[in-house]
Amino acid sequence: SISPPCEGVEKNMTTAAEFFNKSAMRGYVKSRYLLGSLEGQRGNYIRAVRHYLISAKMGDETSVEVIKKMFIDGDATKEQYAEAL
């Protein structure tokens, strides 16, 4: 998840998403994971799983665990969970 905002710093998730997207496109795994987190917070579970699958395939174990939880909760398919492994 995203770290809590610092005191006095405005929280702008739109700008954050833009920066995460730019760095994810350059191959930064953590940014891809964070995009999944943002989409999940927005209720866009299909998009969230797509981001998590990409970061899982890049070796991010946290993404695998998130997809597992989403599968258990009914927000990801068995095939998506298997693909993450």
C-alpha positions, 0 to 999 in steps of 0.5 A: 500500500501507499505510505501515509502522506506527510504532514503539510503535503497535499495528497494528489492521487491523480498525479501519483498515478501518472508518475507510477504509470510512467515509471511502470512503463520503464520497468519499475516493479514497485510502481506497477504494484502501486498502480494495482493498489490504486486501481483496487482502492478505486474498485477497478479490480479487473485493472488491479489484477492486470497490474498485479499480474505484470508485477508478479511475473516480474518477481514481486511476491507481494503481488502474488499474495494480493492476487491470492487474496483477491482470488479468495475474495472472488475478485480474481479468477483461478486462472489469474492466480495460477498465472501469478504463480 
